[in-house]
């Protein structure tokens, strides 16, 4: 079984103060509209930036230029970022987050120029692919939260099933809540602050387990659903301190532990690379330790937590960060 993995700075305060209360039924149905509107804009920024990343990759390949690793600038970092150290990556993520969709091209051309100033005027964004209109994007981005809110309302009212508000599909309310809340709130948080893409057994708790070192600071993602468990204690909430399957959140690092976890992973780098080295994929592991470090750096800068997850992004399906 393959895993499309990802590493996320997670705004746990947003989850606690906005997303979980919404699912629990507090406030009005439109209480997340401001977040969804922001996520729609950012989805357009992300799409345009990745179009430039793909266009740059094609240009490098056609010209035989040894550009940056595609697993970093296309299938790794969010947006389109060319940088040599985590501090610059953090600064560039913040710039993209503050950039309107219509101004992405200027920032993307700067990234091309960092690779080769001579290419800045010749690279074009990849023309393939389109996004739905804003209304459809908003529906898509809010769908999971609306279904979960309806599930909580159904369960509180003694109703066992809930219908998808955008279709005819019917779900068991308890099962949906128990299984989907952590990933759903993470996905919306990631729509507002994108994470890093990966593929394979590259998530931090897996690398720690393979190396026989403790995954210090990582715990089950209780913070992404705990208040709802208090409301509905009778359902079996799905929660693991590491990734065990597709479509889940694994280990979560609390905001106060992010700096310590980042330092410990850095100190244990050689040990973490030893098993992949024996198996012939040390280079891939090293690239992913860099991605993890950059994501932790952004989380630390923003005062966020950090989480590993599966199937938030998929290169095969064109769902990029």
Residue pairs with C-beta under 8 A, 6 or more apart in sequence:
1 245
1 246
2 199
2 200
3 199
3 200
3 201
3 203
3 243
3 246
3 310
3 311
4 197
4 198
4 199
4 310
4 311
4 312
4 313
4 314
4 315
4 316
5 197
5 198
5 199
5 200
5 202
5 203
5 243
5 308
5 309
5 310
6 190
6 195
6 196
6 197
6 198
6 308
6 309
6 310
6 312
6 313
6 321
7 195
7 196
7 198
7 203
7 204
7 291
7 292
7 295
7 296
7 306
7 307
7 308
8 186
8 189
8 190
8 193
8 195
8 196
8 295
8 306
8 307
8 308
8 309
8 312
9 193
9 195
9 295
9 296
9 298
9 299
9 302
9 304
9 305
9 306
10 186
10 189
10 190
10 193
10 224
10 252
10 299
10 304
10 305
10 306
10 307
11 189
11 192
11 193
11 302
11 304
11 305
12 223
12 224
12 254
12 255
12 304
12 305
14 35
14 189
14 192
15 185
15 189
15 223
15 224
16 223
16 227
18 31
18 32
18 35
19 32
19 145
19 185
19 188
19 189
20 181
20 185
20 224
20 225
20 227
20 228
21 27
21 227
22 31
22 32
22 145
22 149
23 145
23 148
23 149
23 152
23 177
23 181
23 185
23 228
24 149
24 152
24 227
24 228
24 231
25 149
25 152
25 153
25 156
29 146
29 149
32 142
32 145
32 188
35 188
35 192
36 138
36 141
36 142
37 138
38 192
39 137
39 141
39 188
39 191
39 192
40 134
40 137
40 138
40 141
41 100
41 101
42 97
42 191
42 192
42 194
43 131
43 137
43 141
43 191
44 101
44 131
45 79
45 96
45 97
45 99
45 100
45 101
45 104
46 78
46 79
46 194
46 320
46 321
47 129
47 131
47 320
48 101
48 104
48 105
48 108
48 125
49 78
49 79
49 80
49 96
49 104
49 107
49 108
50 74
50 79
50 80
50 320
50 321
51 125
51 126
51 127
51 129
52 80
52 104
52 105
52 108
52 109
52 111
52 112
52 123
52 125
52 126
53 73
53 74
53 79
53 80
53 108
53 111
54 74
54 125
54 126
54 128
55 123
55 124
55 125
55 126
56 67
56 73
56 80
56 111
56 112
56 115
56 119
56 123
57 67
57 70
57 73
57 74
58 126
59 65
59 119
59 122
59 123
59 124
60 66
60 67
60 115
63 119
65 115
65 116
65 119
67 73
67 115
67 116
68 82
68 115
69 76
69 287
71 284
71 287
72 287
72 290
72 291
73 80
73 81
73 82
73 111
74 80
74 320
75 197
75 198
75 199
75 315
75 320
76 196
76 197
76 198
76 287
76 291
77 89
77 93
77 196
77 291
77 294
77 321
78 93
78 96
78 194
78 195
78 196
78 321
79 92
79 93
79 96
79 194
79 321
80 108
80 111
81 89
81 92
81 93
81 96
81 111
82 111
82 112
82 114
82 115
83 89
83 92
83 114
86 293
86 294
86 297
87 297
89 294
89 297
89 298
90 294
90 297
90 298
90 301
92 111
93 194
93 298
94 301
95 107
96 104
96 107
97 193
99 107
105 125
108 125
109 120
109 123
112 119
112 120
112 123
113 119
113 120
129 318
131 137
132 140
139 166
141 188
141 191
143 164
143 165
143 166
144 180
144 184
144 187
144 188
145 184
145 185
145 188
146 165
146 166
147 162
147 164
147 165
147 171
147 176
148 176
148 177
148 180
148 181
148 184
150 162
150 163
150 165
150 173
151 162
151 171
151 173
151 174
151 176
151 177
152 173
152 177
152 228
152 231
152 232
153 162
154 160
154 161
154 162
154 173
155 173
155 174
155 177
155 232
155 235
156 231
159 173
160 172
160 173
160 174
161 170
161 171
161 172
161 173
162 170
162 171
162 173
162 176
163 169
163 170
163 171
164 170
164 171
174 232
174 234
174 235
175 235
177 228
177 232
177 235
178 235
178 236
178 237
178 238
179 238
181 224
181 225
181 228
181 237
182 221
182 224
182 225
182 238
182 239
182 248
182 249
183 247
183 248
183 249
183 309
183 312
185 224
185 225
186 221
186 224
186 249
186 307
186 309
186 312
187 312
190 312
190 321
193 298
193 302
193 304
194 321
195 295
195 309
195 312
195 313
195 321
196 291
196 292
196 294
196 295
196 321
197 291
197 313
197 315
197 320
197 321
198 288
198 291
199 315
200 284
201 207
201 210
202 284
202 285
202 288
203 242
203 243
203 250
203 251
203 308
204 215
204 218
204 251
204 265
204 292
204 308
205 215
205 218
205 241
205 242
205 243
205 250
205 251
205 308
206 242
206 243
207 272
207 276
207 285
207 288
207 289
208 214
208 215
208 218
208 268
208 272
209 215
209 242
210 272
210 275
210 276
211 268
211 271
211 272
211 274
211 275
212 271
213 268
213 271
213 272
215 241
215 242
215 251
216 260
216 261
216 264
217 253
217 254
217 257
217 258
217 260
217 261
217 264
218 241
218 242
218 250
218 251
218 252
218 253
218 261
219 241
219 251
219 252
219 253
219 254
220 239
220 240
220 241
220 251
220 252
221 239
221 249
221 250
221 251
221 252
221 307
222 239
222 252
223 252
223 254
223 305
224 249
224 252
224 307
225 237
225 239
229 237
238 248
240 248
240 250
241 250
241 251
242 250
242 251
242 308
243 250
243 251
243 308
243 309
243 310
244 250
245 310
246 310
246 311
247 310
247 311
248 309
248 310
248 311
249 307
249 308
249 309
250 307
250 308
250 309
250 310
251 307
251 308
252 305
252 306
252 307
253 261
253 296
253 299
253 305
253 306
253 307
254 305
255 299
255 303
255 304
255 305
258 296
258 299
258 300
258 304
258 305
258 306
259 300
261 296
261 306
262 293
262 296
262 297
262 300
265 272
265 289
265 292
265 293
265 296
266 293
269 289
272 285
272 289
273 282
273 285
273 286
273 289
276 282
276 284
276 285
277 285
295 306
296 306
298 304
299 305
299 306
313 319
313 320
313 321
